[in-house]
Amino acid sequence: MVGSGGAVALLVNRSVSEYLTPAQTRADALGIILSAVLILTGLLWQNLQPQPANAVELIGENGFEIAPELSPTLQQELAWLSHTLLTTTPTKTVVIYYAGKTYLRRGILGANPQVQPGAILRRVLTQKKPVYLVNLNLYPGRVELDYLPANTQAAIVQPIGDQGVLVVGANAPRSYTRQEERWIAALADKLAVMLA
């Protein structure tokens, strides 16, 4: 805005001047360069600032379900871990599936209370590598994630050792940064130790 205004002011000044002196020519050249730099800085700044993803309101009830057969200490640890994910990352829903059982569901809950392992979950368990689904709307295999809210926009399926997964879902595509992915992986490693 300032760069464009300065360039217009220089052009108007140049057009109304009767006599051009060498000093005025040098000043106009310097002014045009400065205006161009300001305009380019503004354009670059716009490109560097990422546009926030379109967040949606997840369909489902806010809730907290934990397996009653777990020890009180383990229940407390799982509650802390899920609370940490919900408050320090874009996560809106957390599911912990371990040894064939759904241990925890917290946040916005999906329609299906039980995890039924599909291709994605089996792949994560087999390869012991996380899967980050950055935009679930573009992924046809999302139907197996029916334990997440139906309109979940992004999800990470993180292995917990070789017996379980930590699944987190967000309400906007491309929600998780590399740092948040590492944080989720670290929490899954902690879970693997606790649940082993």
C-alpha positions as CSV (number, residue, x, y, z in Angstrom):
1,M,0.0,0.0,0.0
2,V,2.7,2.5,1.0
3,G,4.9,1.4,-1.9
4,S,2.2,1.9,-4.4
5,G,1.3,5.3,-3.0
6,G,4.9,6.4,-3.1
7,A,5.2,5.3,-6.7
8,V,2.1,7.2,-7.7
9,A,3.3,10.3,-5.9
10,L,6.6,10.1,-7.7
11,L,4.9,9.8,-11.1
12,V,2.5,12.7,-10.4
13,N,5.5,14.9,-9.2
14,R,7.4,14.0,-12.3
15,S,4.5,14.8,-14.7
16,V,3.9,18.2,-13.2
17,S,7.5,19.3,-13.0
18,E,8.5,21.8,-15.8
19,Y,12.3,21.4,-15.5
20,L,14.0,18.1,-14.5
21,T,17.3,18.6,-12.7
22,P,19.9,15.8,-12.3
23,A,19.2,15.8,-8.6
24,Q,15.4,15.3,-9.1
25,T,16.1,12.5,-11.6
26,R,18.3,10.7,-9.0
27,A,15.7,11.2,-6.3
28,D,13.0,9.8,-8.6
29,A,15.1,6.8,-9.4
30,L,15.8,6.1,-5.7
31,G,12.1,6.6,-4.9
32,I,11.0,4.1,-7.6
33,I,13.5,1.6,-6.2
34,L,12.2,2.0,-2.7
35,S,8.6,1.8,-3.8
36,A,9.4,-1.4,-5.7
37,V,11.1,-2.9,-2.6
38,L,8.1,-2.0,-0.4
39,I,5.7,-3.6,-2.9
40,L,7.8,-6.8,-3.2
41,T,8.2,-7.0,0.6
42,G,4.4,-6.9,0.9
43,L,3.8,-9.6,-1.7
44,L,6.5,-11.8,-0.2
45,W,5.0,-11.4,3.3
46,Q,1.6,-12.4,2.0
47,N,3.1,-15.6,0.4
48,L,5.0,-16.5,3.6
49,Q,2.0,-16.2,5.9
50,P,0.1,-19.5,5.5
51,Q,-3.6,-19.3,5.0
52,P,-5.4,-20.9,7.9
53,A,-7.1,-24.1,6.9
54,N,-10.9,-24.2,6.8
55,A,-11.8,-25.7,10.2
56,V,-15.2,-27.4,10.6
57,E,-17.3,-28.2,13.6
58,L,-16.9,-31.9,14.2
59,I,-20.0,-34.0,14.3
60,G,-20.4,-35.9,17.6
61,E,-20.6,-35.5,21.3
62,N,-17.8,-34.3,23.5
63,G,-16.9,-37.2,25.8
64,F,-14.4,-39.2,27.8
65,E,-14.5,-43.0,27.8
66,I,-11.8,-45.2,29.4
67,A,-11.6,-49.0,29.8
68,P,-12.8,-49.7,33.4
69,E,-10.6,-52.8,33.7
70,L,-7.4,-50.7,33.6
71,S,-5.6,-49.9,36.9
72,P,-6.3,-46.5,38.4
73,T,-2.7,-45.4,37.8
74,L,-2.9,-46.4,34.1
75,Q,-6.3,-44.6,33.8
76,Q,-4.8,-41.5,35.3
77,E,-1.8,-41.7,32.8
78,L,-4.1,-42.2,29.8
79,A,-6.3,-39.3,31.0
80,W,-3.2,-37.0,31.3
81,L,-1.9,-38.1,27.9
82,S,-5.2,-37.5,26.1
83,H,-5.7,-34.1,27.9
84,T,-2.2,-33.1,26.8
85,L,-2.9,-34.0,23.2
86,L,-6.2,-32.1,23.2
87,T,-4.7,-29.0,24.7
88,T,-1.3,-28.7,23.1
89,T,-2.0,-29.8,19.5
90,P,-4.9,-29.2,17.0
91,T,-6.3,-32.6,18.1
92,K,-10.0,-32.7,18.7
93,T,-10.4,-36.4,19.2
94,V,-8.1,-39.1,20.7
95,V,-8.5,-42.9,20.4
96,I,-6.1,-45.4,22.0
97,Y,-6.4,-49.0,20.7
98,Y,-4.1,-51.6,22.3
99,A,-4.0,-55.4,22.3
100,G,-7.3,-55.7,20.5
101,K,-9.2,-53.4,22.8
102,T,-10.3,-49.8,22.7
103,Y,-8.7,-48.3,25.9
104,L,-9.7,-44.7,25.5
105,R,-11.8,-42.3,23.5
106,R,-11.7,-38.6,24.4
107,G,-12.8,-35.3,22.8
108,I,-15.4,-35.3,20.1
109,L,-16.5,-39.0,19.9
110,G,-17.3,-40.8,16.7
111,A,-20.4,-43.0,16.2
112,N,-18.6,-46.3,16.6
113,P,-17.3,-46.9,20.1
114,Q,-15.1,-49.9,19.1
115,V,-12.1,-49.8,16.8
116,Q,-12.4,-52.4,14.0
117,P,-8.9,-52.7,12.5
118,G,-8.9,-51.9,8.8
119,A,-6.2,-51.6,6.2
120,I,-4.7,-48.4,7.6
121,L,-4.5,-49.7,11.2
122,R,-3.0,-53.1,10.1
123,R,-0.4,-51.3,8.0
124,V,0.7,-49.1,10.9
125,L,0.9,-52.2,13.2
126,T,2.8,-54.2,10.6
127,Q,5.3,-51.5,9.5
128,K,5.5,-49.8,12.9
129,K,5.4,-46.4,11.1
130,P,2.8,-43.7,11.5
131,V,0.4,-42.7,8.8
132,Y,-0.5,-39.0,8.6
133,L,-3.7,-38.5,6.5
134,V,-3.5,-34.8,5.8
135,N,-6.8,-34.5,4.1
136,L,-9.3,-37.2,4.9
137,N,-11.8,-35.9,2.4
138,L,-9.5,-37.0,-0.4
139,Y,-8.8,-40.5,1.0
140,P,-11.3,-43.2,0.2
141,G,-10.1,-45.4,3.0
142,R,-11.5,-43.0,5.6
143,V,-14.5,-45.2,6.0
144,E,-12.5,-47.5,8.3
145,L,-12.0,-44.6,10.7
146,D,-15.6,-44.7,11.8
147,Y,-14.6,-44.5,15.4
148,L,-13.6,-40.8,14.6
149,P,-16.2,-38.1,14.0
150,A,-17.6,-38.5,10.4
151,N,-16.3,-35.1,9.3
152,T,-12.8,-35.4,10.7
153,Q,-10.5,-33.5,8.4
154,A,-7.0,-34.9,9.2
155,A,-5.8,-37.8,11.3
156,I,-2.5,-39.4,12.5
157,V,-2.4,-43.1,13.2
158,Q,0.7,-43.6,15.4
159,P,1.9,-47.0,16.4
160,I,2.2,-47.9,20.1
161,G,4.9,-50.5,20.1
162,D,3.7,-53.5,18.0
163,Q,0.3,-54.0,19.7
164,G,-1.6,-50.8,19.4
165,V,-2.2,-47.4,17.9
166,L,-2.8,-43.9,19.0
167,V,-5.2,-42.2,16.7
168,V,-5.7,-38.4,16.8
169,G,-8.1,-36.4,14.6
170,A,-8.3,-32.7,13.8
171,N,-11.0,-30.4,12.4
172,A,-9.0,-28.9,9.6
173,P,-6.8,-30.4,6.8
174,R,-3.0,-30.3,7.3
175,S,-3.4,-29.4,10.9
176,Y,-0.3,-30.9,12.4
177,T,3.2,-29.5,12.1
178,R,6.4,-31.6,12.1
179,Q,7.0,-30.6,15.7
180,E,3.5,-31.8,16.7
181,E,4.0,-35.1,14.8
182,R,7.2,-35.6,16.8
183,W,5.3,-34.8,20.1
184,I,2.6,-37.3,19.2
185,A,5.3,-39.9,18.4
186,A,7.0,-39.2,21.8
187,L,3.7,-39.7,23.7
188,A,3.1,-42.9,21.8
189,D,6.5,-44.1,22.9
190,K,5.6,-43.3,26.5
191,L,2.4,-45.2,26.0
192,A,4.3,-48.2,24.7
193,V,6.3,-48.4,27.9
194,M,3.3,-47.9,30.2
195,L,1.1,-50.5,28.5
196,A,3.8,-53.2,27.9
